[in-house]
Amino acid sequence: MSCKVIITQDHNGRRLDRTIRSIWPALPLSAVMRALRKGEVRLDAVRAKDGGLRVSRGQELYVPWEEPDAPAPRGRGGPLAIVWRGEHAVVINKPANLLVQPDVKGGDSVVTRIWGMFGVGGPGFSPAAVHRLDRNTTGALVVALSGEALRGLERLFKERLVTKRYLAVVVGALPEKGFIDAPLLKEELTVRVGEGKTAQTRYRRLSTDGQFSLASLELLTGRTHQARVHMAHIGCPILGDRKYGNIEINRRHRAEARRPLLHAYELGFPGGWELPETLLELRGKTFRAELPQDMAALLNERGWSGQVQ
């Protein structure tokens, strides 16, 4: 029992052990290491015992296992709104009530819908989201369509070279501008300000009527629930946020805000920074995602539509 796989561009330059585990994700790490030690893994007919070897596109990988499983079924949900599509990445406008990754096998999500729209990659790779938005947060989300693009985008986000700007409707009269530097501690079901990971948010008020404010939020870090917890921390929780918001105000405005009114409005990519070839199509680009219907309606009602910038 063995098989041969041709290394694709998605794995070009990756470590051998990581390549194997991505192509055979259900295979225990111990089985991979044992096969390497015993010389049962070959690259172009040469025994490869070092999992740290870098593989190259076009190499023949021989392993002592059956062929990898077929890709998971594509999502059955409808198409997603495309903000921009390149050869190696796509930026979509994520709707509310949709997970980025499926929570059950074959479940509906952004990535499974992308599979349905654009197909899947080669062995061991399928379109992958580079960052996360909560189920009920809408807006701009970038999805990698190749392995090289995924690794390059992950590096950009890790080094905080991508700007992420959100629009939010918050409770109360938000100060004109401010900076929140409050570490966040992730617990089982919630996140709170505490002795956790560094989290920084810069905010600016675009408009207010005293009861609510329209805020522009720049997330300098990308922690779970960061915008929601930080705004609640300064006493201006996001309208409609049932986990961190004002229960009574949310109840009174249930018809206007059935979810947290938080929208990932803008994604900006560096211009003067040296990018890998697969990401040159993103150099210097800024993408804006159209407001969802619920936020647009509330802004129109309060005369704030012209304040979006």
Beta strands, then each sheet from edge to edge (+ up, - down):
strand 1: 3-6
strand 2: 42-43
strand 3: 46-47
strand 4: 60-63
strand 5: 81-85
strand 6: 89-94
strand 7: 128-129
strand 8: 138-144
strand 9: 163-171
strand 10: 177-181
strand 11: 184-186
strand 12: 191-193
strand 13: 200-208
strand 14: 212-219
strand 15: 262-268
strand 16: 286-288
sheet 1: 1+ 4- 2+ 3-
sheet 2: 5+ 6- 8+ 7-
sheet 3: 5+ 6- 8+ 15+ 9- 14+ 13- 10+
sheet 4: 5+ 6- 8+ 15+ 16-
sheet 5: 11+ 12-
end
